[in-house]
């Protein structure tokens, strides 16, 4: 019988509801009439009085239909449905009263009009909520019959609009039992939101224990990132699973439901509060321009393409040596363009499969497409891989930069922005040395001519890039471990890919020629702490001496060739603030073109001959602080004494 009711067609359900409403409204009129006359009221069998009695429920049902009350799904009736019923009953009562007075009453007392409206509204609303409760109870029973899994006790952190919306969707899903809200606002404490009591954050641990809570859903808006990080760090120490919701803007647009709840990611804990970008800086060298992005399929290159495309360029050339990577970013951008309105002028997208070190190809691209801005992200960046293949690393990173820089000057490119790295500072590896030498190429080019504006932007690791430890740790944890960390004291700077690319575009717009911009990276992160954090976020425990029953081992493998304990962002301390609070300008030493040209010629011959001794000799003569094979850095002491972030904050 229950299944028959559930599967009944919608029109049949409406018909049943109309019949039920007619009966309820008839009762709502019969009761006041019986009270008025002091005896059970017997309706007349004909005449005007019979018409007036019949008109009351029929007028109300017609008004309910006009107000589209019967289109409201009873299972989800709420404030809006209740309001519609109350307004419809009130209006129909006024209409019926007009009929009564126009007919001369004919045995229909005026004293029953208002009670009929009130009693009718109460009966209709109460019945719908009763039906809703029965249906929900039946759904829960059915779900339990199939799943045999009771709803898990759950807390929601955040009792604002986002938390209330989450509560509604969770109740519809019926797989969680919300036992309490937690919120930092004192005005909400001891209040009830959606029938659930709100508690202060100090009660969090106690509620988790007393209510046997196994999951916490964090429902804080995008403007509460600092609070969300603090909450997540607190929850990290508690024996619960944690999930977070996207921004509230997505929720209100209807794109978010319970399925959008996601596990906590390192971005939630390491990401920083956003700094509003400067729109004029983002648009200065991109809007209406022809832009070339090299390495367009890589982590940074692809994000640069996304940032540039948002600024409505005239044309974007995607230069990438990897066919799969080029295919992915070209497909993504093409799909994004297809979603734009038909009346919007769409930028032209030109995917090019090739190397930035191909002189003929680069010259042809710059000339044919009249490129005005270049973002040079193409590089071999994996330290151990380049250390094992030094000639390939030097050829791509240094000589490739030289090729495209010279082509930019010949073809009159307005601006050339090199994506550099913190590993370029006092490097101990070929990759870092090659990136510093690439910076020197641009500095020398900038010093000898006044046409193309050359600049470099230097920053540390980006979260979830192809070279980051984050995806490797995630894969190792998924496989059950062990998680491999090179050294217990190794530390790195991290920032999100989107923030890095956005800052690169803005830094490039501020360049006048020859500068090395440094992005403020925040505080350095110990990789061991990051590994432990990711294990905990996966709802597992690290297995060590203090916890032999844990799930995941952390194994130290030793520093890889050319790897340092601690990365730096500055070569010297001569750094200036810029118009953006997270971008600094460093006055770095450089070689004149005449000095550098000779070394580059020697370097080219050394790579062609695979002469490692000559290659390293050139790097040692040209790159400040290059010490091949050194495997240490400031490390632990640097965290206690001096860091680049402290220097930057002092300057700022």
C-alpha positions in Angstrom: 0.0 0.0 0.0 2.8 2.4 0.9 4.6 1.7 -2.3 1.4 2.3 -4.2 1.0 5.7 -2.7 4.6 6.6 -3.4 4.4 5.6 -7.0 0.9 7.2 -7.7 1.0 9.7 -10.6 1.2 13.4 -9.6 -2.3 14.3 -10.9 -3.8 11.4 -8.9 -2.1 12.7 -5.7 -3.5 16.2 -6.4 -7.0 14.8 -6.8 -6.7 13.0 -3.5 -5.4 16.1 -1.8 -8.3 18.2 -3.1 -10.8 15.7 -1.8 -9.1 15.7 1.6 -9.1 19.5 1.6 -12.8 19.6 0.8 -13.6 17.3 3.7 -11.3 19.3 6.1 -12.8 22.7 5.0 -16.3 21.3 5.4 -15.4 20.3 9.0 -13.9 23.8 9.5 -17.3 25.3 8.7 -19.4 22.7 10.5 -17.6 23.1 13.8 -18.3 27.0 14.1 -21.8 26.5 12.9 -22.5 23.8 15.5 -21.0 26.0 18.3 -23.0 29.0 17.1 -26.3 27.1 17.2 -25.5 25.0 20.2 -26.4 21.7 18.5 -24.7 19.6 15.8 -25.4 21.5 12.6 -27.4 19.8 9.9 -26.8 21.4 6.4 -30.0 22.3 4.5 -30.9 20.2 1.5 -31.5 23.1 -0.9 -32.0 26.8 -1.3 -29.6 29.7 -0.8 -28.4 28.4 2.5 -27.2 25.1 0.9 -25.4 27.1 -1.8 -23.6 29.2 0.8 -22.5 26.2 2.8 -21.2 24.5 -0.4 -19.6 27.7 -1.6 -17.2 28.0 1.4 -15.0 25.0 0.7 -15.3 25.2 -3.0 -14.2 28.9 -3.0 -11.2 28.0 -0.8 -10.2 25.1 -3.0 -10.4 27.3 -6.1 -8.3 30.0 -4.5 -5.7 27.4 -3.3 -5.5 26.2 -7.0 -5.1 29.7 -8.2 -2.3 30.2 -5.7 -0.7 27.0 -7.1 -0.7 25.4 -3.6 -1.4 22.0 -5.2 1.9 22.2 -7.1 3.9 22.3 -3.8 5.3 18.9 -3.1 3.8 17.9 0.3 7.0 16.1 1.2 9.0 19.4 1.0 6.3 21.8 2.3 7.9 24.6 4.3 7.6 28.3 5.1 6.7 29.2 1.5 4.0 26.6 1.3 2.6 27.5 4.7 2.4 31.2 3.6 0.7 30.3 0.4 -2.0 28.3 2.2 -2.6 31.0 4.8 -3.0 33.7 2.1 -5.2 31.6 0.0 -7.6 30.7 2.8 -7.7 34.3 4.0 -8.5 35.6 0.6 -11.2 32.9 0.0 -12.8 33.7 3.3 -13.2 37.3 2.3 -14.7 36.3 -1.0 -17.1 33.9 0.7 -18.0 36.6 3.3 -18.9 38.9 0.4 -21.3 36.1 -1.0 -22.9 35.8 2.4 -23.6 39.5 2.8 -24.8 39.9 -0.7 -27.3 37.0 -0.2 -28.7 38.6 2.9 -27.1 35.9 5.1 -30.0 33.4 4.8 -29.3 31.6 8.0 -25.5 32.0 7.8 -24.4 33.8 11.0 -21.6 36.4 10.5 -19.9 35.1 13.6 -18.8 31.9 11.8 -16.9 33.6 9.0 -13.6 34.4 10.8 -13.5 31.1 12.7 -14.0 29.2 9.5 -10.9 31.0 8.0 -8.7 30.4 11.0 -9.9 26.8 11.6 -9.6 26.0 7.9 -6.0 27.3 7.6 -5.0 25.4 10.7 -6.4 22.1 9.5 -4.9 22.4 6.0 -1.4 23.4 7.2 -1.4 20.9 10.0 -2.6 18.1 7.8 0.2 18.8 5.3 2.9 18.8 8.0 1.5 15.5 9.3 1.6 14.0 5.8 5.2 15.3 5.4 6.2 13.7 8.7 4.6 10.4 7.7 6.3 10.4 4.2 9.7 11.3 5.7 9.3 8.6 8.3 8.4 6.1 5.6 11.4 7.1 3.5 13.7 6.7 6.5 12.2 3.3 7.2 12.5 2.3 3.6 16.1 3.5 3.4 17.0 1.5 6.5 15.3 -1.6 5.1 17.6 -1.4 2.1 20.8 -0.1 3.7 20.5 -1.6 7.2 22.8 1.4 8.2 21.4 3.9 10.7 22.0 7.6 10.1 25.3 8.6 11.6 25.4 11.3 14.3 26.7 14.5 12.7 27.6 18.1 13.7 27.3 21.1 11.4 29.9 23.8 12.1 28.3 27.1 11.1 24.7 28.0 11.8 24.4 30.8 9.3 22.4 30.7 6.0 24.9 28.2 4.6 24.5 25.9 7.5 20.7 26.1 7.4 20.7 25.2 3.7 23.0 22.3 4.4 20.7 21.1 7.2 17.8 21.0 4.7 19.7 19.0 2.1 21.0 16.6 4.7 17.5 16.0 6.0 16.4 15.1 2.5 19.3 12.7 2.0 18.4 11.1 5.4 21.8 9.4 5.8 23.0 11.7 8.7 21.4 12.6 12.0 22.2 16.2 12.8 22.6 16.4 16.6 23.8 20.0 17.0 25.1 23.2 15.4 28.4 24.8 16.4 28.9 28.5 15.7 31.4 31.2 16.9 28.7 33.9 17.1 27.6 34.4 20.7 24.2 35.8 19.5 23.3 32.3 18.2 24.4 30.3 21.3 21.5 28.4 23.0 19.2 29.3 20.1 17.6 26.8 17.7 18.2 26.8 14.0 15.9 24.6 12.0 15.0 22.8 15.3 18.6 22.1 16.1 20.3 23.7 19.1 23.4 26.0 18.5 26.4 25.5 20.8 29.7 27.5 21.2 33.0 26.1 19.8 34.1 25.4 23.3 31.5 22.6 23.5 32.8 20.9 20.3 35.0 18.2 21.8 32.4 17.4 24.5 29.6 17.1 22.0 31.6 14.8 19.8 32.2 12.5 22.8 28.7 12.7 24.4 26.7 12.3 21.2 29.1 9.8 19.6 29.5 12.1 16.6 31.5 10.5 13.8 31.4 13.3 11.2 31.5 17.2 11.2 30.3 19.2 8.2 31.9 22.6 8.0 29.6 25.2 6.5 31.5 28.4 6.5 31.5 30.9 3.6 34.4 31.9 1.5 34.9 35.1 3.5 35.6 33.0 6.6 38.8 31.3 5.4 40.8 32.2 8.5 38.1 30.8 10.8 37.7 27.7 8.7 41.5 27.0 8.9 41.4 27.4 12.7 38.4 25.1 12.9 39.9 22.5 10.6 43.1 22.5 12.7 41.1 22.0 15.8 39.1 19.1 14.2 42.3 17.5 13.0 43.0 16.5 16.6 39.6 15.0 17.1 38.4 11.4 16.2 35.9 12.5 13.5 35.6 12.6 9.8 35.5 16.1 8.4 33.8 17.4 5.2 33.5 21.0 3.9 31.2 22.8 1.5 32.1 25.0 -1.4 31.3 28.8 -1.4 27.8 29.9 -0.4 27.4 31.6 -3.8 27.4 28.2 -5.5 25.0 26.9 -2.9 22.4 29.6 -3.6 22.7 29.1 -7.3 21.4 25.6 -6.9 24.6 23.9 -7.9 25.4 22.4 -4.5 23.8 19.6 -2.6 25.0 16.9 -0.2 27.0 15.4 -3.0 29.1 18.6 -3.1 30.4 17.9 0.4 34.1 17.1 0.0 36.9 15.9 2.1 39.2 18.5 3.6 42.1 19.3 1.3 45.5 20.8 2.1 44.4 24.0 0.3 41.9 24.5 3.1 44.7 24.5 5.7 47.6 26.0 3.8 45.7 28.4 1.6 45.7 32.0 2.6 42.9 34.6 2.8 42.5 36.1 -0.6 43.8 39.6 -1.5 41.6 41.3 -4.0 43.5 41.5 -7.4 44.0 44.8 -9.1 41.8 44.6 -12.1 43.8 47.2 -14.0 47.0 45.2 -13.5 45.3 42.0 -14.7 44.0 43.7 -17.8 47.0 45.9 -18.7 48.9 43.4 -20.8 46.1 41.0 -21.7 42.8 42.7 -22.5 42.5 43.0 -26.3 46.1 41.7 -26.7 47.7 38.8 -28.6 49.2 36.6 -25.8 51.6 33.7 -26.1 51.8 31.2 -23.2 54.7 28.7 -23.4 54.3 25.5 -21.5 50.6 26.1 -21.8 49.7 22.6 -20.7 51.6 22.5 -17.5 50.3 23.3 -14.1 51.3 27.0 -14.0 51.0 27.4 -17.8 47.4 26.1 -17.9 46.4 28.4 -15.0 48.0 31.4 -16.7 45.9 30.6 -19.8 42.8 30.5 -17.6 43.7 33.9 -16.0 44.5 35.5 -19.4 41.3 34.2 -21.0 39.2 35.9 -18.2 40.6 39.2 -19.3 39.1 39.0 -22.9 42.4 39.0 -25.0 42.2 39.2 -28.7 44.1 36.0 -29.3 45.9 33.4 -27.2 48.6 31.1 -28.5 49.1 27.9 -26.6 52.6 26.6 -27.1 53.2 23.1 -25.6 55.6 20.3 -26.4 53.3 17.6 -24.9 50.4 16.6 -27.1 48.2 15.2 -24.3 48.7 18.4 -22.2 48.0 20.7 -25.1 44.8 18.7 -25.9 43.5 19.0 -22.3 44.0 22.8 -22.0 42.7 23.5 -25.6 39.6 21.4 -24.9 39.0 23.1 -21.6 39.3 26.6 -23.1 37.2 25.7 -26.1 34.4 24.4 -23.9 34.6 27.6 -21.8 34.3 29.8 -24.9 31.3 27.8 -26.2 29.4 28.7 -23.0 29.8 32.4 -23.5 26.8 34.3 -24.8 26.5 34.6 -28.6 26.8 38.4 -28.5 30.2 38.3 -26.7 33.3 38.8 -28.7 35.3 35.6 -28.1 39.1 35.5 -28.2 40.7 33.3 -30.8 42.5 30.2 -29.5 45.6 28.9 -31.4 47.0 25.5 -30.0 50.6 24.9 -31.2 52.5 21.7 -30.7 56.2 22.5 -30.4 59.1 23.7 -28.4 59.8 27.2 -27.2 63.4 26.5 -28.1 62.5 26.1 -31.8 63.8 29.3 -33.3 62.0 29.1 -36.6 58.7 28.1 -35.0 58.8 30.8 -32.4 59.7 33.5 -34.9 56.8 32.4 -37.2 54.3 32.4 -34.3 55.3 35.9 -33.0 55.2 37.3 -36.5 52.0 35.7 -37.8 50.0 36.4 -34.7 51.6 39.8 -33.8 52.1 38.6 -30.2 52.3 41.5 -27.7 52.7 39.6 -24.4 54.6 36.4 -23.6 54.3 34.4 -20.5 57.2 31.9 -20.6 56.3 29.0 -18.3 57.9 26.2 -20.4 60.7 24.5 -18.3 61.9 21.2 -17.0 61.3 21.7 -13.3 61.7 18.3 -11.5 65.0 18.6 -9.6 66.1 15.0 -9.6 65.1 14.5 -13.2 67.1 17.5 -14.4 70.0 16.5 -12.2 70.1 13.2 -14.1 69.6 14.9 -17.5 71.6 18.1 -17.2 72.1 18.8 -20.9 68.4 18.5 -21.6 67.6 20.8 -18.6 70.1 23.4 -19.7 69.0 23.2 -23.4 65.3 23.7 -22.5 65.5 26.1 -19.6 68.4 28.3 -20.5 68.9 28.1 -24.3 65.2 27.8 -24.9 64.7 31.1 -22.9 67.5 32.7 -25.0 65.8 31.7 -28.2 62.4 33.1 -27.4 63.8 36.2 -25.7 65.8 37.1 -28.9 62.8 36.4 -31.0 60.7 38.7 -28.8 63.1 41.5 -29.4 63.2 40.9 -33.2 59.4 40.7 -33.5 58.7 43.8 -31.3 56.9 41.9 -28.5 55.9 44.5 -25.8 56.4 42.4 -22.7 58.1 39.1 -21.8 57.4 37.5 -18.3 59.5 34.6 -17.2 58.1 32.1 -14.6 61.0 31.5 -12.2 61.4 29.6 -9.0 62.8 29.9 -5.4 65.2 27.1 -6.4 67.1 29.7 -8.5 68.4 31.3 -5.3 71.9 29.9 -4.3 71.0 26.7 -6.0 72.5 23.3 -5.3 71.0 21.7 -8.4 71.1 22.0 -12.2 67.4 22.9 -12.4 67.7 25.8 -9.9 71.0 27.0 -11.6 69.3 26.9 -15.0 66.4 29.0 -13.9 68.8 31.6 -12.3 70.7 31.7 -15.6 67.4 32.2 -17.4 66.8 35.2 -15.2 70.3 36.5 -16.1 69.5 36.2 -19.8 66.4 38.4 -19.4 68.2 40.9 -17.2 71.0 41.2 -19.8 68.5 41.6 -22.6 66.6 44.3 -20.7 69.9 46.2 -20.0 71.0 46.3 -23.7 67.7 47.5 -25.4 64.7 49.7 -24.7 62.0 47.9 -26.7 60.7 44.7 -25.1 60.1 44.8 -21.3 61.7 41.7 -19.8 61.0 40.6 -16.2 61.0 37.5 -14.1 58.6 36.4 -11.3 60.0 34.1 -8.7 57.9 32.0 -6.3 58.0 28.6 -4.5 56.0 25.4 -4.7 52.4 25.5 -5.8 49.9 23.1 -4.2 48.7 20.2 -6.4 51.1 21.1 -9.3 52.5 18.2 -11.3 55.8 18.6 -9.4 54.3 19.0 -5.9 54.5 16.5 -3.1 50.8 16.8 -2.5 49.6 14.5 -5.4 52.3 12.0 -4.6 51.4 11.9 -0.9 47.7 11.5 -1.8 48.5 8.6 -4.1 50.7 6.9 -1.5 48.0 7.3 1.2 45.4 5.9 -1.1 47.6 2.8 -1.7 47.9 2.3 2.1 51.4 3.8 2.4 54.1 4.2 3.2 54.4 8.0 2.7 57.9 8.9 1.7 59.6 12.0 3.0 63.1 12.9 2.1 64.2 14.4 5.4 62.5 15.2 8.7 63.7 18.8 8.6 62.9 19.7 5.0 60.7 22.8 4.6 59.1 24.5 1.6 57.0 27.5 0.7 53.5 26.7 -0.8 50.8 28.7 -2.4 47.8 27.8 -4.6 48.1 27.6 -8.4 45.4 30.1 -9.0 46.9 32.7 -6.6 50.4 32.2 -8.1 49.2 32.7 -11.7 47.1 35.7 -10.8 50.1 37.4 -9.1 52.3 36.6 -12.0 50.0 38.4 -14.4 49.9 41.4 -12.1 53.6 41.5 -11.4 54.3 41.4 -15.2 52.1 44.4 -15.6 54.2 46.4 -13.1 57.5 45.7 -14.8 59.6 48.4 -16.4 62.5 46.1 -17.4 65.0 43.8 -15.8 63.3 43.4 -12.4 62.9 40.1 -10.6 59.6 40.1 -8.8 59.2 37.9 -5.7 55.8 36.7 -4.5 55.1 36.6 -0.8 54.6 32.9 -0.1 53.5 33.0 3.5 55.2 30.9 6.2 57.3 27.9 5.2 55.8 24.5 5.8 57.6 21.4 7.1 57.1 18.6 4.7 56.9 16.0 7.5 54.0 18.0 9.1 52.3 18.2 5.7 52.6 14.4 5.3 51.1 13.9 8.8 48.3 16.3 8.1 47.4 14.6 4.8 47.3 11.2 6.5 45.0 12.6 9.2 42.7 14.4 6.6 42.2 11.0 5.0 40.7 9.8 8.3 43.7 7.6 9.1 46.4 7.6 11.7 50.2 7.7 11.3 51.9 4.6 12.5 55.0 5.4 14.6 56.5 4.6 18.0 53.8 6.5 19.9 51.0 4.9 17.9 52.1 1.4 16.8 48.4 0.6 15.8 48.2 3.4 13.2 47.4 2.9 9.5 50.1 4.6 7.5 53.9 4.6 7.9 56.1 7.6 7.1 59.5 6.6 5.7 62.5 8.9 5.3 64.3 8.3 2.0 67.1 10.9 2.2 67.6 14.0 0.3 67.6 13.5 -3.5 70.5 14.7 -5.7 70.6 18.5 -5.6 67.9 18.9 -3.0 68.1 21.4 -0.2 66.5 21.4 3.2 65.4 25.0 2.9 64.5 27.1 -0.2 65.0 30.8 -0.3 63.4 33.6 -2.4 66.0 36.3 -2.2 69.6 36.5 -3.3 70.2 39.9 -1.6 68.3 42.0 0.8 67.6 44.9 -1.5 63.9 44.4 -2.0 61.2 47.0 -2.5 57.5 47.0 -2.0 55.2 47.4 -5.0 51.6 48.6 -5.4 50.5 45.0 -4.6 50.8 43.8 -1.0 52.0 40.3 -2.0 54.4 41.3 -4.8 57.9 42.6 -4.1 60.6 43.8 -6.4 64.1 42.5 -5.8 67.2 44.3 -7.0 69.2 41.3 -8.1 72.8 41.4 -9.4 73.3 40.5 -13.1 76.0 40.2 -15.8 76.2 42.5 -18.8 75.4 41.0 -22.2 79.0 41.0 -23.3 80.0 39.0 -20.2 77.0 36.7 -20.5 77.3 36.0 -24.2 80.6 34.4 -24.0 79.4 32.1 -21.2 76.3 31.2 -23.1 78.4 30.3 -26.1 80.6 28.0 -24.0 77.5 26.5 -22.4 75.9 25.7 -25.7 79.1 23.9 -26.9 79.2 22.0 -23.5 75.7 20.8 -23.9 76.2 19.7 -27.5 79.4 17.8 -26.5 77.7 16.6 -23.2 80.7 17.9 -21.4 79.4 17.9 -17.8 82.6 19.4 -16.3 82.4 22.4 -18.7 78.7 22.8 -18.1 79.1 22.9 -14.3 82.0 25.3 -14.7 79.9 27.8 -16.6 77.1 27.6 -14.0 79.6 28.1 -11.1 81.0 31.2 -12.9 77.7 32.8 -13.7 75.2 31.7 -11.0 75.6 33.3 -7.6 76.0 30.8 -4.8 75.8 27.7 -7.0 77.3 24.8 -5.1 76.7 21.5 -7.0 76.1 18.5 -4.7 75.4 20.5 -1.6 72.5 18.9 0.2 71.9 21.2 3.1 70.6 24.7 3.7 69.6 26.9 6.7 67.1 24.2 7.6 65.9 24.1 11.2 67.9 27.1 12.3 66.5 29.2 9.5 63.1 28.7 10.9 64.3 30.2 14.2 66.5 32.9 12.9 66.0 34.5 9.5 63.6 33.7 6.7 62.8 35.5 3.5 59.3 36.0 4.7 60.6 37.9 7.7 62.7 40.1 5.4 59.7 40.8 3.2 57.5 41.6 6.1 60.1 44.0 7.5 60.3 45.8 4.2 56.5 46.0 3.9 
